[in-house]
Amino acid sequence: MQIDQTRLTEFATRIFVSAGSREAFASRVAEHLVAANLKGHDSHGVGMIPAYVANIGAGHLKVDAEARVIEDRGAVLLVDGQFGFGQVVGAQATAMAIDRARETGVVCMGVRNCHHLGRIGSYGEQCGQAGMVSVHFVNVVGHGPLVSPFAGRERRMSTNPFCCVVPRGEEPPIVLDMATSAIAQGKVRVAYLKGEAVPEGSLIDHQGLPTTDPGVMFQEPFGSLGPFGAHKGYGLAVMCELLGGALAGQWTAQPARPRESTIVNHMLMIVLDPAAFGGVAGFQAEVSAMVDYLHSTTPAQDADRVRLPGEPEREALARRAAEGIPIDDNSWAGIVKAAGSAGLTTAEIEDLTGWISPDA
C-alpha cells in the first residue's frame, strides 16, 4: 500500500498517545519514524512501531522520560536517556551539545540508556543544520547480538551505527550515516516480511556459509549478519562498541550484561563548531570546491551521476513526499495490530488511515 506522510504521521502519533505517551513526545517519535521512511530507510521507519509498543507494554520503554545530565565538565557531558524514547532524549541531548559547543568550541558527549534512537543521521542533521560538524559512535544492546566478527560465524555484536556530518552553510549538510554491518537488521526484517532476498554478502547461515535468505535471522538454526567491507567494517564496529558502549554507556554486547528483548542505544557524540578553527569562510569554500570536484566526475557505466552521502536520502524524500510512502502488507498488519494493542479501535484505525479492515 501507499500512504500519505501526513496521515501516517498522525496515525503513528495516535498510537503512541494511546500507549501512554504525552502528545509532544508521541508527535516527535512519529515524525522521526515517518522521516526515515520518506528518506528511503524503511528499516528505521514506522515498521518499528510494533517493537516500540511491545517495549512500552513490557516496561522497557519509559514514555515520559527525558534526557538528564549526570556529568558536566564543560566540554565533556554525560547524559542519561533514562530509557525514554530515543527520538526524544536523543534530540534533547543533541540540542544540549550544540548549545555547549557554541560556548566551548567542541563538546564530547556520552548519551546512555536510550531506547532505540532510530536513524542516527537525524541527530547529525540536527548538528549540521546548526552549522556544526559531528561524529557519532553508537552501539546496540538490550537483546542478543546479531553480527558476527570478521572471520567468525557466531553473533557477537549488533549493527553499531556510525555517523559523521559536515555542514554546508545554506546547503543541506553532508551526512554519512551507516550501519557497520553489511546492511541494517531492519533492512533484513523488511526483506523477510516482503519475502525477498537480501543482497549477496550480507548474511551467513549457521554453518558460516553465505546466504541471501533473510529467514536465517528469524528462524533456527540462526545465521548472522556480517560486517561491511570485511575487516574494515568489523574494525569500525568494534570502535562503536567500545566508544559508544563501553565508554559512553558502560554496557556492551558481552554476555554478562542483560538481554531482555528490548532495544537500547548508547552514543558517543563529538560536536565541533568550525568557528573554533577561526576560518569558517575558508572551510566552507574548500567544502564547496571539493563537492563540485566530486560532482564533476564522469559517471561509471550504468550510473547516472556521482552523489555525496545524504543525497540519495534527499532524492527519496522528494519522490516519496509526492507519491506516498510504500508499506508492505506484512509490515502494515504488524502496525495495525500494534495500534490495537495500544488501545485504538478498528474504527479509529480506519478513520485515521483510510484503511478498511478485511473483516469489515
SULUR-V698663 format. One record per run of one state. SS is the DSSP state (H for helix, E for strand, - for the rest). FROM is the first residue (numbers start at 1). LEN is the number of residues. If there is no record, write none. Layout:
ss->{SS;SS}
from->{FROM;FROM}
len->{LEN;LEN}
//
This chain:
ss->{-;E;-;H;-;H;-;H;-;H;-;E;-;E;-;E;-;E;-;H;-;E;-;H;-;E;-;E;-;E;-;E;-;E;-;E;-;H;-;E;-;E;-;H;-;E;-;E;-;H;-;E;-;E;H;-;H;-;H;-;E;-;H;-;H;-}
from->{1;2;4;5;19;23;39;42;45;46;58;62;63;68;73;76;81;84;85;86;105;106;116;121;130;132;143;147;149;155;158;162;169;171;179;181;182;185;195;203;205;210;212;214;218;224;226;227;228;231;250;259;260;264;274;278;280;296;311;324;325;327;329;343;346;354}
len->{1;2;1;14;4;16;3;3;1;12;4;1;5;5;3;5;3;1;1;19;1;10;5;9;2;11;4;2;6;3;4;7;2;8;2;1;3;10;8;2;5;2;2;4;6;2;1;1;3;19;9;1;4;10;4;2;16;15;13;1;2;2;14;3;8;7}
//
